Amino acid sequence: MRHTNLSADAVQLVWDELTCAHRGGIEAYYEVRLDDVDERSGVIVDHVTSTTVHISVLTPYRRYAARVRYVNRIGVGPYSQQLLFTTLPTGNVALAMMMLILLLLLLIIIIILYREFCDLVDVCCHMQFNNNNLKKQKV
């Protein structure tokens, strides 16, 4: 199984057709299971008659797991290996993430500069203290 046409709110899933020997007879249809990994919920798309399905109304920037199995007159087959994918972020989410990263970088720079400033002030205070002690000793 693989995905194509991935977007913020939709995906197209594609898989290879099984040979008759691997499925115990002619399949009647496929069953696709799509689980929302973050929400721990899932849906089943039933009675898919081709080896592709388009699923829409997904949540942007969310992790999903998809599996497919065949169904025939004998029963249901095993699920395929799961395909993990993440829907794309919307423009607003991507912009917010970029702003957050920039703010974190700015905060790191401020912390580094503050530490350097504190070290400089400490050195200056230490020099001033030593200079005052020397003057007192001379007097």
Helices and strands as residue ranges (DSSP letters): E 2-4, E 10-14, H 20-23, E 27-36, E 41-48, E 52-56, E 63-72, E 75-76, E 83-86, H 91-138
